[in-house]
Amino acid sequence: MRVLVTTTPGLGHIHPLVPFAQALQTAGHEVAFASTATGAQVIEASGFACFQTGVDKTVFEIGAELGVDVARLTREARLRFMVRHYFAGTHTAERARDILDVVQLWSPDLVVREQSDYAGCAAAEAAGLPYATVEVLARGRSPEMVAMIAEGLDDIRAAVGLAPDPGHAMLTRHLVLSPFPPSFRSPDAAAPPTLRSVRPAPFDRSGTEALPGWVADLPEDRAVVYATLGTTSNFRPDVFEAIITGLRDEPLSLIATVGRDRDPAAFGAQPRSVRIERYVPQSLLFPKVHLVVCHGGSGTVSLALDHALPMVIIPLGADMPRNAAGAQVAGVARVIEPQDATPAAIRVAARAVLDNPSYRDAARRVQEELRALPPLEYSIELLERLVRGAVFVESKPGQSL
């Protein structure tokens, strides 16, 4: 079968799709992606063809167009703006039309879209194709988030000739694949009847990235702490400064990745126990790590749990506060609000998590839950059944205008 995979351009949205695409190829199916030009660079570096659809716009560029200084918004207001105008904005409706053109040109049998790519499911529905959703939000999508995108969803649907979808059934129609622990799902994000959980298959090497040679020389008698605030872009260097200042003199090894848009040298000279890099694949590094200090992004949290790693989470925005709350309830993390992220607070929290085995024990329980889920190959079987007409739950399709 021929499968079109659609995604927004962020690495946190592309990387979760790659294992599914690889598994489809291994099973003998033809796979191509559809994303923006920026997304296409990452996708093609991962070995897949990509149709370029839509235009690249950052949330800050969209804010400038609408007269909003996104950088000055509160964390909650920034989330509302991002969800409504970045993920479900006018440019998303334009991209839905582009994807529909690709569908008509390439004639796929199935569309697989990442959870925040509303253009992909709208285009598939307009073309009468079955589609599956791969979740990228570790705790599911909250009702508040659905309310934020409601108006935008109707605009996206209208752009490809679909009537409004008052119940937002489009978001979970046909099949939803979730590579996250079911226990981690938020109580306010009920699992749809179409959801099937699968064991995660982490992917974070969309290029030639490798484990630095110096990792082999890390002292074996010191705990290794890994710090990150995001893979690509980190807009809070002050938080990084606090993490480094708080932990640099502790008897541990600190590895910080500051993102591909930051220069590690900007943080000044560091002792030998501190290593600052732009990017190191977490899948390669985590077997060496004892504690993760992070922003609470779904990808980092999920991979940490897959390696049974406890965390200190400083949630900066988007889905991060929800992930932080879930991690705290699960007993796998301590949470520090950004305004309280002083060097002293970070040092105390890191020491507490490292010294208390209950955090590691809780992370191991979640790891065991993940390992008990069906393997990735199960999802390919489900996708094949979907194309053959399997109905995983009754759902009324939207009506065309």
Secondary structure, DSSP 8 states (H G I E B T S, - for coil): -EEEEE--S-HHHHGGGHHHHHHHHHTT-EEEEEE-HHHHHHHHHTT--EEE-S----HHHHHHHTT--GGGS-HHHHHHHIIIIIISSHHHHHHHHHHHHHHHHH--SEEEEETT-HHHHHHHHHHT--EEEE---TT---HHHHHHHHHHHHHHHHHTTB---TT-GGGGSSEEEE-S-GGGS-TTS---TTEEE--------SSS----GGGGGS-TTSEEEEEES-SS----HHHHHHHHHHHTTSSEEEEEE--TTS-GGGG----TTEEEES---HHHHGGG-SEEEE---HHHHHHHHHTT--EEE---STTHHHHHHHHHHTTSEEE--GGG--HHHHHHHHHHHHH-HHHHHHHHHHHHHHHTS--HHHHHHHHHHHHTT--SS------B-
